[in-house]
Amino acid sequence: MRDKIVEILEDNNRLSALLIRDHVNEIEHMVKLIVTAYKTGKKIVLFGNGGSAADAQHIASELVGRFKLERKALRAIALTTDISVVTSIANDYGFENIFSRQIEAHVDEGDIVIGISTSGKSPNVLKGLRVARLRGAKLLGLTGKYGTELKEISDVTIIVPSENTPRIQEAHITIGHIICELVERTLFGK
């Protein structure tokens, strides 16, 4: 068991080193887009399936509540939290429309929309991003090694160089935490 623990932690460290080497610019670009959106009265909308849904909710909660600093709430919505809306859309329009339909209702020009998909191929995430593009939103994507479809749609995408879903998700939440901390520091000092 100890060997497996060490293997997992070393894999995590290897991915962190690759993110440092290859994706610092993308993370910085995402932070700047989000800060600009907040400074101009816009909001952040996040979504994904399964663990990515949980990541979307986690990041939104850090922005609305607080990450580290006592400050005013920031507008962020995870489209995965209202089960009545999700199930009614899935029932009436199909699961592939659970995000796109909500985006029609909630996303305005200049908002930031963050789609999270470890595979980068989730049809409902891709459709949601396409509808957000039509509404004039800036699109950010978090995905894994094979996420080229998501990358093609998004303005800025971070592809975690792994096909191991748990490691991809761990990297996504680390990136989310970095974004939250830097957005908070930029907007509220310290």
C-alpha positions, 0 to 999 in steps of 0.5 A: 500500500505504501508503494501505491501511495508514493506512486500516486503522489509522485504522479501528482508531482509529475503533473504539477511540474508539467503544468508549471512548465507548459501552462502557467501562461494559460492560467495567467490568461484565465485569471486576467479574463476573469478579473476583467469580467468582474471589473466590468460587472460580468459573472462566471458560469461553470459546469461539467459532469460527475467529478467535474460538476463537483469541481465547478461547484467547488470553484463557484463556492470559493468565488461567491463565499471566499477563498482566503480574504474577507471580501464582497461576494463575487458572482459565480454560478455552477450549472450543476446545483439545481437538480430540479432544473437539471432533471426537468431539462434532461426530461424535456430536452435531453441530457445533452441540453442540460447546460446549453438550456441554462446558458440561454437563461443565464449567460450574457455577452462578456461573461466567462463560461468555464467548461470542465471535462476530463475527456474533453468530449462530453457532448453536453459540455461541448454544446454548452460552450457552443451556445455560450459562444453564440451569446458572446461569452469568453470560453475557458476549458479544463480537460485531459490529454485527449481534450482536443474538441474542447480546446477547439471551442474554447478561447483558453484551454488547459489540457492536463497531460494525463489520461488518468481521470483522478489525476486530471481532476486533482490538477483541475481543482489545483488550477481552480484554487490558483485562479481563485487566489489570484482573482481575489488578490488582484481584486481585493489586495494582499 
